[in-house]
Amino acid sequence: MSEVKWDEKFRDFLKRYCWDDILLLANEYPEVRSITVDFPDLEQFDADLAYELLEHPDDVLPYAEQALREIDIPIEKDLDDAHVQFINIPNRVAIRDLRSKHLLKFISIEGMIRKATEVRPKITNAAFMCMRCENTSYEPQDGPKFVEPSDCENESCGKKGPFKLLIDQSSFVDAQKLQVQESPESLKGGSQPQSLDVDAEDDLAGLVKPGDRLVINGILRSHQRTLREGKSTFYDLVLHANSIEYVDQEFDELDITPEDEEIIVEMSNDPNIYKNITGSIAPSIYGYEDIKEALSLQLFSAVPKMLPDGSRVRGDIHILLVGDPGIAKSQLLRYMVKISPRGVFASGKSASSSGLTAAAVKDDLGDGRWTLEAGALVMADMGLAAVDEMDKMSKEDKSALHEAMEQQTISVAKAGILATLKSRCALLGAANPKYGRFDKYEGLAEQINMPPALISRFDLIFILLDVPDRTKDSNIANHILKSQYAGELSEQRNRLPSSTVSKEDVESHMEVILPTIDNNMMRKYVAYARRKVFPIMEDDAREHIINYYLDLRRQGEGKDSPVPVTARQLEALVRLAEASARIRLSNVVTLDDAKRTTRISMACMRQVGVDPDTGAFDVDVIASGTSKSQRDKIHLIKDIITRVSERHAGSKAPLEEVYAEAEIEDIDRERAEELVTKMKRQGDLLSPDNKHIKLV
C-alpha cells in the first residue's frame, strides 16, 4: 500500500468512524488534544492498514495525525497539535516476554505503575543560531540525549560555530517517565516482577500515579546504555506511549468462563461450603481451624460503602497473627497471598526505601529528580497485603499504617510532591513477641513492638501459642510426616527411572495435603464473589449483633468497671458477617452469619481482650496497652510516691519504702516493680539513682 493511500484511507476512516469525536475535539481543543480510535474498528475498515500500523507505526502514525489535521470541520479552528490514540491493540506482550523482535512495533503491555516522575517540559525541536554568520538551523530532539549541531549549515561560514540555542514555548512538550511493573497476581511461583520504562508525553503526561493498574499501548524503542568507559553494546527498552487504558480494579484480569461460573454456583450450594473453603487454606499446616475460618472471611471481605456525607467505610478485614516462633505464621501468610486474586507479600524487616506504604525518592529514572514510589500496600490495592515481622517495621511505616488501614489511603508530602495514593487492601500481619515467647499473663501491647493505636485497628487478633500437648503434638507429627512421605514418593517417581512408585501411590498419599478446592478455582471463586455479591443484613442478624455488643458493653457499666468493647469492634462484626454471606454467594446476611462472626470475635477477645489481673474484658488492653486495673494501680503507686516524698521533705522517695507501702495496698513487690518500670518508660517518673524515684 502506498503512503499516499495511507493518508486518504485515514481521512475516510476518521470521517466514517470518529466524526462525533472530531467535533467534540474541535470544541474543546486545546484543553483536549486527542481522539481515541478503537483498533478493531480500523481493522474492520481496512485490515491491511491495521496491519501496517502494528508493523510500521513510525511510518503510519504521522499519516493518521496528518489526516486528522486536514479534515474539514465546521469550526474555525486549527488542530495543529492534535493526536490520534489507538486502544484495544491485539499485540499484548507480557513485560518479561519483550524481545528484540518487538522493537519499533506497535505493542500493548499490562501492569502496575511502580514509579512516576514529576511532569516537566521536554524540548522537541531546537533552533540553533550560528554566532559567526547568524544562520539558523533546526535539530529535532527525538532521542534520550540533547543533540547540538556539529557544524553550521552555511557552507560559506566554514562550518565552525559556536551556536546559540533559540527556544520558545512551542519548542517544548510536557513529559513524564513511568516505570511499569508486572502485576503481582500475574506472577507464578513467587518469581521476581520485571519492569519497563515508559515515556508519556503531551496529554498523556500526569494522568497516572503509582499503584494504578493499566494497559499502555505504544511503540517499543531501544536506548543505548552509556558506561564510564564509553557506549555499551547493550540497549535498554523504553515504550513510547500512544494511549493509556485503565484496567477495572475488581479482578477483571481473572478470566472466569461461563463453565467456571456454573461450577462456582454449584460449589456455593454445597452445605459444606464453609468447611471446603477452610480446608483449602494451607492444608499442609495442621489445625488452626478457627484461624483458617477467619482467613477465609478475610479473603472474601465485606462491601465497602460510600455514605451520603461522602465518607467511606472500608470493607476489608485486617487480621493480626501473634505468637511463638516456629508455628507456621509465615507459611499461612504466603499461602493466603497465593490463593488471593491479588496478593502481595512483604516483610517488615526487609522493606525497601519506599517501605510498605509509599515514598518520594531520588531515582535515576527521572535523571536524579524526585520520584514517587509505591510500596507493598499500594501495590496490593483491591487485594490482600501479607506483612510478616510487623514488629520490626520502621517507625515511618508504622505511623503511615494508621492512615493506610482505616482511611485506606497513603499520603506523601516530601520534596514538593503532594500525593494521596489508594491502598484499598486487607492487611494480614504477623508479629513475634519481644522476648521470644508469648506470656499469656501479660497484656498484648506490652509484648509486641507495635503502638497500641495500630494494634487496635485490626478486626481480629489471634495468639498462636506453642504449648506441649501429647494428643495435639502426636496429630501434628503424623500430619507432617505424612506430608513429607507424600513428597518423598513424588520426588522419587519423578527423578528415579528405576522407581517402583506408581502414580496411584503418589495420588493416594497426596490427599492429606491437597486443598479441598483447587487453588486456581479458589481464586476465581473469591473474585466472582467479590465482583457479583453485595449482601444486605436481615433484621434478626442485625438484632443478634446489636444484642451481643450491648451485652458486652453492659459489663462496663459499673463505676470501676473497664470498657469491654468499642464501636470499632462493632464495625468489625458487620464486616465479618457480610464476608460470611459472600462465601456462599448470598446477597442476604442471615442469623447464622451473625452467629458465626460473634463466635469468632469472642474467641479473639478471650485471647487478647482480657485484663490479666482481673479476668474481665477490657478493650484498653489492646487500644492503649494499659488495662483499667493497671491504670488504677498506677494512680495508687503515684499516691504512694507522693506520700513517701512528703515524708522526706518533698524530695525523692526511697524505692524500698514505696514497695513496702505498695504491699500494704495489696500490690505485690514484683507487680509494683513492673509498674514503676513502665512509668519510667513513659516519662512519668525520674530515677536520680538506683535507690530513689520522684514524680515528674
PEPETA-V916082 format. One line per field, one symbol per residue. ss: DSSP state (H for helix, E for strand, C for the rest). burial: # if it has 9 or more other C-alpha atoms within 8 Angstrom, else .. A space follows every 10 residues. Layout:
# PEPETA-V916082
ss = ???
burial = ???
This chain:
# PEPETA-V916082
ss = CCHHHHHHHH HHHHHHHCHH HHHHHHHHCC CCCEEEEEHH HHHHHCHHHH HHHHHCHHHH HHHHHHHHHH CCCCCCCCCC CCEEEEECCC CECCHHHCCH HHCCCEEEEE EEEEEEECCE EEECEEEEEE CCCCCEEEEE CCCCCCCCCC CCCCHHHCCC CCEEEECCHH HEEEEEEEEE ECCHHHCCCC CCCCEEEEEE EHHHCCCCCC CCEEEEEEEE EEEEEEECCE EEEEEEEEEE EEEEEECCCC CCCCCCCHHH HHHHHHHHCC CCHHHHHHCC CCCCCCCCHH HHHHHHHHHH CCCCEECCCC CEECCCCCEE EEECCCCCHH HHHHHHHHHC CCEEEEECCC CCCCCCCEEE EECHHHCCCE EEEECHHHHC CCCEEEEECH HHCCHHHHHH HHHHHHCCEE EEEECCEEEE EECCCEEEEE ECCCCCCCCC CCCHHHHCCC CHHHHCCCCE EEEECCCCCH HHHHHHHHHH HHHHHHHHHH HHHHHCCCCC CCHHHHHHHH HHHCCCCCHH HHHHHHHHHH HHCCCEECHH HHHHHHHHHH HHHHCCCCCC CCCCCCHHHH HHHHHHHHHH HHHCCCCEEC HHHHHHHHHH HHHHHHHHCE CCCCCCECCH HHHCCCCHHH HHHHHHHHHH HHHHHHHCCC CCEEHHHHHH HHHHCCCCHH HHHHHHHHHH HCCCEEEEEC CEEEEC
burial = .....###.# #.##...##. ###.##..#. ..#######. ###...#.## #######..# #.#######. ........#. .######.#. .####..... .######### #########. ..######## #...#.#.#. #......... .#.#..#.#. #.#....... ########## ####..#... ..#.###### #.####..## ########## #####..... .#..#.#### ####...... #......... #..##..#.. ..##.##### ####.#.... .######### ####...... .#.####### ####....#. .######.## #########. #..####### ###.##..## ########## ########## #.#...##.# #####..### ###...#... ########## ###...##.. ..###.#### .######### ####...... ..#.##..## .##.###.## ###....... #...##..## .#.##.#.#. .######### ..###.##.. ##.##..##. .##.##.... ######..## .######### ########## #.######.# #..####### ##....#### #########. #.##..##.# ##.###.#.. .####.#### ###...###. .##.##..## ...####... .####.
